[in-house]
Amino acid sequence: MSVTVIIGAQYGDEGKGKIVDMLSADADYVVRYNGGNNAGHTIVNEYGTLALHLIPSGIFYPQCKCIIGNGVVVDPESLLSEIEALRKLGIDVERRLKISTLAHLVMPWHIMRDQAQEKNRGAEKIGTTLRGIGPTITDKVSRSGLRVGDLLNKEYFTKRFRAAYEENTALLKALSSQNKVSWPEDLLAKYLRYAELLKPYIVNTQELLTDAINNDERIILEGAQGALLDIDFGTYPYVTSSATGSAAACQGSGIPPTKINKVIGVAKAYTTRVGEGPFPTEMNKETAKSIRETGKEYGATTGRPRRCGWLNIASLIEVIRINGISEIALTKLDVLSRHDPLPIGVSGDSPSESVSYINLPGWQKELKGITNFADLPPEAQNYVQFIEKQTGIKITYVSTGPGRDETIKIPY
């Protein structure tokens, strides 16, 4: 049995999708355990460059079964659109994709509440994706949400739907929202159609995963967002609405912590952040623009330009400590080529602290496609080894390009 957790070790967008896709070649299951369609994993393979938002990144391997776990919030319209796009590529989705009965549904009123709340925050806005994720999780915690499994019982879903509709109509009025929820009968009919389309995918996924563990199958738990956006340990209140770390992998999948074998933290060779909030190692505008264009740093979900900064060792060490990271996958090392020197923040992870930097020498050679560590320029090798020394954690993968094969695998 092998259960591996993949988490983002920064503010998200670290390249988790590429790492999960690469490791899925040897996996039996990939389980998405948190977030919703506010996250996007970009995959580059024989089908082209593809962005996944809800479906796990193992979907491109025929032997790999994919699960949307109970910790995910599901927008049915978004999910069905994603399923259809994969079908058009000839991918067998229906046989291999399963959705937990316990996952919560994103409803139209959640999106409206998200928009109204963000507007009302004014200058204090958080910078959400406006996908309704926060309000969905709010309703989950307040025990008034609708679950995916509710779709299997028309009478029960209709009863819960009507109650939620009335409650959210009142909430939107209180928020002075200009948006109006559709006529309830029309909206109910739409969700009952979604129920018929999604019925083949909805199962008790905890039972599936328990059987997989008992059969010594290989499981990858795929996280969304990054550890610095965790609702508890992130840069609150500029965080996502769910837990994003290794503990969430258990809560959001139904796999007990005693079954976890290793935790891989994915970190860029620099740092990016989308939306508002503190960013201690943020670059100046000119350097950030260069990195953004080279690294194609635009949100896979929203298309928003990402803020760019230097690597922050202090925050990385904190993430390692909280999440029990056992190894690191370092991505986008190639993007730093031709930048010299390369500052690394070594202290000052709090927004109230100034950052202390160590400048490492850069390299002039392009790294794209290098697959042997010894073939990297000495300065690039030194950059990787400096991170290992500072964190005390082995770097086992170094990405030198977006493609599956543009990766250096370093024996542990």
C-alpha positions as CSV (number, residue, x, y, z in Angstrom):
1,M,0.0,0.0,0.0
2,S,1.2,3.5,-0.8
3,V,-0.7,6.7,0.1
4,T,1.0,9.9,-1.0
5,V,-0.2,13.4,-0.2
6,I,0.6,16.2,-2.6
7,I,0.2,19.7,-1.2
8,G,1.1,23.2,-2.3
9,A,3.9,24.6,-0.1
10,Q,3.2,28.3,-1.0
11,Y,0.2,30.4,-2.0
12,G,-1.1,27.9,-4.6
13,D,-0.2,27.7,-8.3
14,E,3.0,25.8,-7.5
15,G,2.6,23.2,-10.3
16,K,0.9,20.5,-8.3
17,G,-1.0,19.4,-11.4
18,K,2.2,18.5,-13.2
19,I,3.6,16.6,-10.3
20,V,0.3,14.7,-9.7
21,D,0.0,14.0,-13.5
22,M,3.6,12.6,-13.5
23,L,3.1,10.4,-10.5
24,S,-0.3,9.2,-11.7
25,A,1.5,7.0,-14.2
26,D,2.0,4.5,-11.3
27,A,-1.1,5.2,-9.3
28,D,-4.4,3.3,-9.0
29,Y,-6.4,6.2,-7.5
30,V,-6.0,10.0,-7.5
31,V,-8.3,11.7,-5.0
32,R,-9.0,15.5,-5.0
33,Y,-9.7,16.3,-1.3
34,N,-10.4,20.1,-1.0
35,G,-11.4,23.3,-2.6
36,G,-13.7,23.6,-5.6
37,N,-13.6,25.0,-9.1
38,N,-11.8,28.1,-7.7
39,A,-8.6,26.1,-8.3
40,G,-7.0,25.0,-11.6
41,H,-4.3,22.5,-12.3
42,T,-2.6,22.9,-15.7
43,I,-1.5,19.7,-17.4
44,V,0.7,19.6,-20.5
45,N,0.6,16.2,-22.3
46,E,-0.2,14.6,-25.7
47,Y,-3.6,16.3,-25.6
48,G,-2.2,19.7,-25.4
49,T,-2.2,22.3,-22.5
50,L,-5.3,21.6,-20.4
51,A,-6.7,23.2,-17.2
52,L,-8.6,20.9,-14.8
53,H,-10.7,22.6,-12.1
54,L,-12.5,19.8,-10.3
55,I,-11.5,16.5,-11.9
56,P,-8.3,15.0,-10.5
57,S,-5.1,15.2,-12.5
58,G,-4.8,11.4,-12.9
59,I,-7.7,11.4,-15.4
60,F,-5.3,11.1,-18.4
61,Y,-4.0,7.6,-17.4
62,P,-6.4,4.7,-18.3
63,Q,-5.5,2.6,-15.2
64,C,-6.1,5.5,-12.8
65,K,-9.4,5.9,-11.1
66,C,-10.3,9.5,-10.0
67,I,-12.3,10.5,-7.0
68,I,-13.8,13.9,-6.1
69,G,-13.7,13.6,-2.3
70,N,-16.1,14.7,0.4
71,G,-13.9,17.8,1.1
72,V,-14.5,19.3,-2.3
73,V,-17.4,21.6,-3.1
74,V,-18.9,20.8,-6.5
75,D,-20.5,23.2,-9.0
76,P,-22.5,20.7,-11.2
77,E,-22.5,23.0,-14.2
78,S,-18.8,23.4,-14.1
79,L,-18.2,19.7,-13.5
80,L,-20.4,18.6,-16.4
81,S,-18.7,21.1,-18.7
82,E,-15.3,19.6,-17.7
83,I,-16.5,16.0,-18.2
84,E,-17.8,16.9,-21.7
85,A,-14.5,18.5,-22.6
86,L,-12.6,15.4,-21.6
87,R,-15.1,13.1,-23.4
88,K,-14.4,15.0,-26.6
89,L,-10.8,14.1,-26.2
90,G,-11.7,10.5,-26.1
91,I,-11.1,10.0,-22.4
92,D,-13.2,7.4,-20.6
93,V,-14.5,9.6,-17.8
94,E,-17.8,7.8,-16.8
95,R,-16.1,4.5,-15.9
96,R,-13.2,6.1,-14.0
97,L,-14.6,9.2,-12.2
98,K,-16.5,9.0,-8.9
99,I,-17.9,11.7,-6.7
100,S,-18.4,11.4,-3.0
101,T,-22.0,11.5,-1.8
102,L,-20.8,13.8,1.0
103,A,-19.3,16.5,-1.2
104,H,-21.3,19.8,-1.0
105,L,-23.0,21.5,-3.9
106,V,-22.2,25.0,-5.1
107,M,-25.5,26.7,-5.8
108,P,-26.2,29.9,-7.8
109,W,-27.0,31.8,-4.6
110,H,-23.6,31.0,-3.3
111,I,-22.0,32.7,-6.2
112,M,-24.3,35.7,-5.7
113,R,-23.4,35.9,-2.0
114,D,-19.7,35.7,-2.9
115,Q,-20.0,38.6,-5.3
116,A,-22.1,40.7,-2.9
117,Q,-19.8,40.1,0.1
118,E,-16.7,40.9,-1.9
119,K,-18.3,44.1,-3.2
120,N,-19.3,45.1,0.3
121,R,-15.8,44.7,1.6
122,G,-14.6,47.5,-0.6
123,A,-11.0,48.4,-0.1
124,E,-10.7,45.4,2.3
125,K,-11.7,42.8,-0.3
126,I,-10.0,39.4,-0.1
127,G,-9.7,38.8,-3.8
128,T,-11.8,35.7,-4.1
129,T,-12.4,34.0,-7.5
130,L,-16.2,34.8,-7.0
131,R,-17.0,31.1,-7.6
132,G,-19.1,30.8,-4.5
133,I,-16.7,28.6,-2.6
134,G,-16.7,30.5,0.7
135,P,-20.5,30.7,1.0
136,T,-20.8,27.0,0.1
137,I,-18.5,26.1,2.9
138,T,-20.2,28.5,5.2
139,D,-23.5,26.7,4.6
140,K,-21.7,23.4,5.1
141,V,-20.5,24.4,8.5
142,S,-23.9,25.9,9.5
143,R,-25.5,22.6,8.5
144,S,-27.8,24.1,5.9
145,G,-25.9,23.0,2.7
146,L,-26.9,20.6,0.0
147,R,-24.8,17.5,-0.7
148,V,-24.1,15.7,-3.9
149,G,-25.8,12.6,-2.4
150,D,-29.0,14.5,-1.9
151,L,-29.4,14.6,-5.7
152,L,-30.1,10.8,-5.6
153,N,-33.4,11.3,-3.7
154,K,-35.7,13.7,-5.6
155,E,-38.2,14.2,-2.7
156,Y,-35.5,14.9,-0.1
157,F,-33.5,17.2,-2.5
158,T,-36.6,19.1,-3.3
159,K,-37.4,19.7,0.3
160,R,-33.8,20.8,1.2
161,F,-33.7,22.9,-2.0
162,R,-36.8,24.9,-1.1
163,A,-35.6,25.6,2.4
164,A,-32.1,26.8,1.1
165,Y,-33.8,28.9,-1.6
166,E,-35.8,30.8,1.0
167,E,-32.9,31.3,3.4
168,N,-30.6,32.5,0.7
169,T,-33.1,34.9,-0.9
170,A,-33.3,36.6,2.5
171,L,-29.5,36.6,2.9
172,L,-29.1,38.2,-0.5
173,K,-31.6,40.9,0.4
174,A,-29.7,41.6,3.6
175,L,-26.5,41.9,1.6
176,S,-28.1,44.4,-0.7
177,S,-27.3,42.2,-3.6
178,Q,-28.5,43.3,-7.0
179,N,-28.6,39.7,-8.2
180,K,-31.8,37.7,-8.1
181,V,-32.1,33.9,-7.8
182,S,-33.9,32.3,-10.6
183,W,-37.6,31.4,-10.3
184,P,-37.4,28.4,-7.9
185,E,-39.3,25.9,-10.0
186,D,-37.0,26.6,-13.0
187,L,-33.9,26.3,-10.9
188,L,-35.1,23.2,-9.2
189,A,-35.8,21.6,-12.6
190,K,-32.3,22.4,-13.8
191,Y,-30.7,20.7,-10.7
192,L,-32.9,17.7,-11.1
193,R,-31.5,17.4,-14.7
194,Y,-28.0,17.7,-13.2
195,A,-29.0,14.8,-10.9
196,E,-29.8,12.5,-13.8
197,L,-26.5,13.4,-15.6
198,L,-24.3,12.9,-12.5
199,K,-26.0,9.8,-11.0
200,P,-23.6,7.4,-12.6
201,Y,-20.7,9.1,-10.8
202,I,-22.1,9.4,-7.3
203,V,-21.0,6.7,-4.8
204,N,-19.8,6.1,-1.3
205,T,-16.1,6.9,-2.0
206,Q,-15.0,6.0,1.5
207,E,-15.9,2.4,0.8
208,L,-13.9,2.5,-2.5
209,L,-10.8,3.9,-0.8
210,T,-11.0,1.5,2.2
211,D,-11.1,-1.4,-0.3
212,A,-8.2,0.1,-2.2
213,I,-6.1,0.4,0.9
214,N,-7.0,-3.2,1.9
215,N,-5.9,-4.3,-1.6
216,D,-2.5,-2.5,-1.3
217,E,-3.4,-0.2,-4.2
218,R,-1.5,3.1,-4.8
219,I,-3.3,6.3,-3.9
220,I,-2.4,9.9,-4.4
221,L,-4.3,12.6,-2.5
222,E,-4.3,15.8,-4.5
223,G,-4.6,19.1,-2.8
224,A,-5.8,22.4,-4.2
225,Q,-4.5,25.9,-3.4
226,G,-1.5,26.2,-1.1
227,A,-0.6,25.9,2.6
228,L,-0.2,29.6,3.0
229,L,-3.9,30.0,2.1
230,D,-5.0,27.5,4.7
231,I,-8.0,28.8,6.7
232,D,-6.2,28.2,10.0
233,F,-2.5,28.6,9.2
234,G,-2.5,30.9,6.2
235,T,-2.3,34.7,6.0
236,Y,-5.8,35.2,7.5
237,P,-8.2,36.7,6.4
238,Y,-6.5,36.6,3.0
239,V,-6.9,32.9,2.7
240,T,-9.2,30.3,1.0
241,S,-12.2,28.9,2.8
242,S,-10.9,25.4,3.4
243,A,-8.0,23.6,5.0
244,T,-5.3,23.0,2.4
245,G,-2.6,21.0,4.2
246,S,-1.8,17.4,4.8
247,A,-4.4,17.0,7.6
248,A,-7.1,18.1,5.2
249,A,-6.1,15.2,2.9
250,C,-7.5,12.8,5.5
251,Q,-10.6,14.8,6.4
252,G,-11.4,15.4,2.8
253,S,-11.0,11.9,1.6
254,G,-11.9,9.6,4.5
255,I,-8.4,8.0,4.6
256,P,-7.0,7.8,8.2
257,P,-3.7,9.6,8.9
258,T,-2.1,6.3,9.9
259,K,-2.2,5.2,6.3
260,I,-0.2,8.1,4.9
261,N,3.2,7.1,3.7
262,K,4.7,10.4,2.6
263,V,3.8,14.1,2.0
264,I,5.3,15.8,-1.0
265,G,5.3,19.6,-0.8
266,V,5.3,21.3,-4.2
267,A,7.1,24.7,-4.3
268,K,8.1,27.0,-7.1
269,A,11.8,28.1,-7.3
270,Y,10.3,31.5,-6.7
271,T,6.8,32.5,-5.3
272,T,3.5,33.7,-6.7
273,R,0.3,34.9,-5.2
274,V,-3.1,35.7,-6.7
275,G,-5.4,38.2,-5.1
276,E,-5.0,40.4,-2.0
277,G,-2.9,39.8,1.1
278,P,0.6,40.1,2.4
279,F,3.5,39.0,0.3
280,P,6.9,39.7,2.1
281,T,9.2,38.7,-0.9
282,E,7.2,40.4,-3.7
283,M,9.4,41.5,-6.5
284,N,9.6,45.0,-8.0
285,K,7.2,45.5,-11.0
286,E,9.9,45.2,-13.7
287,T,11.3,42.0,-12.4
288,A,7.8,40.6,-11.7
289,K,6.7,41.4,-15.3
290,S,9.7,39.5,-16.7
291,I,9.1,36.4,-14.5
292,R,5.3,36.5,-15.2
293,E,5.8,36.5,-18.9
294,T,8.5,33.8,-18.9
295,G,6.6,31.6,-16.4
296,K,3.1,32.3,-17.9
297,E,2.0,33.3,-14.5
298,Y,-1.7,33.8,-15.1
299,G,-4.5,32.0,-13.1
300,A,-5.7,28.8,-14.7
301,T,-9.2,29.5,-13.4
302,T,-9.6,33.2,-13.7
303,G,-6.8,34.3,-16.0
304,R,-5.7,36.9,-13.5
305,P,-2.0,37.9,-13.5
306,R,-0.2,36.5,-10.5
307,R,1.9,38.6,-8.2
308,C,5.5,37.4,-8.3
309,G,8.1,37.2,-5.6
310,W,11.4,35.6,-4.6
311,L,11.5,32.3,-2.8
312,N,10.7,32.6,1.0
313,I,12.7,30.0,3.0
314,A,11.2,31.2,6.3
315,S,7.6,30.5,5.2
316,L,8.6,27.3,3.5
317,I,10.1,26.0,6.7
318,E,6.9,26.8,8.6
319,V,4.8,24.9,6.0
320,I,7.2,21.9,6.2
321,R,6.8,21.9,10.0
322,I,3.0,22.1,10.1
323,N,2.4,19.6,7.3
324,G,5.1,17.0,8.0
325,I,6.5,17.4,4.4
326,S,8.9,14.5,3.8
327,E,10.2,15.7,0.4
328,I,10.0,18.6,-2.0
329,A,9.1,18.9,-5.7
330,L,10.7,22.1,-6.9
331,T,9.0,23.5,-10.0
332,K,9.8,26.2,-12.6
333,L,13.5,26.4,-12.0
334,D,13.9,27.1,-15.7
335,V,12.0,30.4,-15.3
336,L,14.9,31.9,-13.2
337,S,17.4,31.5,-16.0
338,R,19.2,34.8,-16.9
339,H,18.3,36.5,-13.7
340,D,21.4,37.4,-11.6
341,P,21.6,37.6,-8.7
342,L,18.8,35.5,-7.3
343,P,17.6,36.8,-3.9
344,I,16.2,34.2,-1.4
345,G,14.3,35.4,1.6
346,V,15.7,33.7,4.7
347,S,13.8,35.5,7.5
348,G,10.7,37.7,7.9
349,D,7.7,35.6,6.9
350,S,5.4,37.9,8.9
351,P,3.8,40.9,7.1
352,S,5.0,43.1,10.0
353,E,8.7,42.0,9.5
354,S,11.2,43.2,7.0
355,V,12.7,40.4,4.9
356,S,16.4,39.5,5.0
357,Y,17.8,38.1,1.8
358,I,20.8,36.1,0.7
359,N,21.8,36.6,-2.9
360,L,22.8,33.5,-4.8
361,P,24.5,33.7,-8.2
362,G,22.3,33.1,-11.3
363,W,23.0,31.2,-14.5
364,Q,22.9,32.2,-18.1
365,K,22.1,28.8,-19.6
366,E,18.5,27.8,-20.5
367,L,17.3,24.8,-18.4
368,K,14.2,23.8,-20.3
369,G,14.1,20.1,-20.9
370,I,17.2,19.1,-18.8
371,T,16.5,15.8,-17.1
372,N,19.8,15.1,-15.4
373,F,20.8,17.0,-12.3
374,A,24.5,16.9,-13.2
375,D,23.7,18.7,-16.5
376,L,22.4,21.8,-14.7
377,P,24.7,24.7,-14.5
378,P,26.7,24.7,-11.2
379,E,24.8,27.8,-10.1
380,A,21.4,26.1,-10.6
381,Q,22.7,23.0,-8.7
382,N,23.8,25.3,-5.9
383,Y,20.4,27.0,-5.8
384,V,18.7,23.6,-5.3
385,Q,21.2,22.4,-2.7
386,F,20.9,25.7,-0.8
387,I,17.1,25.1,-0.4
388,E,17.8,21.6,0.8
389,K,20.3,22.8,3.3
390,Q,18.1,25.6,4.7
391,T,15.0,23.4,5.0
392,G,16.6,20.1,5.9
393,I,14.3,18.4,3.4
394,K,15.4,16.5,0.3
395,I,14.3,17.8,-3.1
396,T,13.3,14.7,-5.1
397,Y,11.9,16.4,-8.3
398,V,13.1,19.5,-10.2
399,S,10.9,20.7,-13.0
400,T,12.7,22.3,-15.9
401,G,9.7,22.9,-18.2
402,P,5.9,22.3,-18.3
403,G,6.0,18.9,-20.1
404,R,5.8,15.5,-18.3
405,D,9.3,14.6,-19.4
406,E,10.9,18.0,-18.5
407,T,11.6,16.8,-14.9
408,I,14.7,15.8,-13.1
409,K,14.2,12.9,-10.7
410,I,16.7,12.8,-7.9
411,P,16.9,9.6,-5.9
412,Y,16.0,10.0,-2.2
